[in-house]
Amino acid sequence: MRTARLLGIGRCFYHVISRVVDRRQVFEARDKEIFRRILRNQEAFSGVRIVTYCLMSNHFHLLLEVPDRETLAPLDEEGLLRVLPLLYEGDVVEGVKQELERARLSGDEAWHREILSRYERRRGDLGLFLKEVKLRITFYMNKRLGRKGTLWEGRYKSVLVEDCEQALLTISAYIDLNPIRAGIVTHPENYRWCGYAEAVGGGRRAQRAREGLGLMLSEALQDPDFRQDWRRTASRYRVFLNLDGGEIAGDADLGQPGRRGIKAAEVESLVEQGGVMTVGQALRHRVRYFCDGAVLGAAEFVNTVFEREQALRKRFGKKRTSGARRMHGADWGELRVLRDLQKDVIGT
């Protein structure tokens, strides 16, 4: 029996990762463009917000804000017909439009509400968002590659992330630095298929990416009506990215390999311009906590989730009395996880 996912209450953030079966490198540049369009269309329909993302050749990372469904404005006929073209071809949209019109003209309010509810219940749901995205990518890739069957390596992994700036900045940087860890680019803005590059690229579609990254700043977390300013978001996040993405020089005498990253002189210059922040050296590497740690945040947040799950489902053994576990392999400050990982927590 599969273990139930750890889900938060109300508005929550999740880091999600999913890989292609056999980890085959199937996504080319044009596929990633289609992938991004599918993501943005599902975002516009579902109310699930993309904070940032990274699309690689055989896997993807998403940092998602899943809203409290009670806060979503209910779909009306006009709103539904506005977003349906993002998901379906014209004949499907026309069919729904005609059905709504027949229900309205008949005076049958229950029928009219039932049509709207078909789509209403799909909004603000993490599982349905990922299901739709993965299914649509599978259909597209199977057609392009002339294959059949599943495209994905089992269920997606998800980590519940506390809604605090430290946790969200850490996960966001980990995601946007993925192409640097892979040696594809030397700066995250040079990789077209990540949230940060989309935001700094400018143009019409940059706005969605900029709004997503702005969600993780403390001002926006504390005040939903906070007016975002991309200049503020960009300067703060750029410093964080560059400090955490700086290169590490190897030491042949000690047998310590170097790590790819942004040149030290560039990092120093940027810090002098934007201020000093803590360097998270481990973000240049694969960090298992961000995929397998189950919950990420301050100790109080992790313990609250642990206590709730114990009371509802007895998910953990009787001997375990607390939830928060310290993270190994680097100085993670006040961040804690629910699942204690002892081996290979920091990879290459």
Secondary structure, 3 states (H helix, E strand, C coil): CCCCCCCCCCCEEEEEEEEEHHHCCCCCHHHHHHHHHHHHHHHHHHCCEEEEEEECCCEEEEEEEECCHHHCCCCCHHHHHHHHHHCCCHHHHHHHHHHHHHHHHHCCHHHHHHHHHHHHCCCCCHHHHHHHHHHHHHHHHHHHHCCCCCCECCCCEEEEECCCHHHHHHHHHHHHCHHHHCCCCCCHHHCCCEHHHHHHCCCCCHHHHHHHHHCCCHHHHHCCCCCCCHHHHHHHHHHHHHHHCECECCECCCCECCECCECHHHHHHHHHHHCCCCCCHHHHCEECHHHHCCEEECHHHHHHHHHHHHHHHCCCCCCCCCCCECCCCCCCCCCEECCCCCCCCEEC
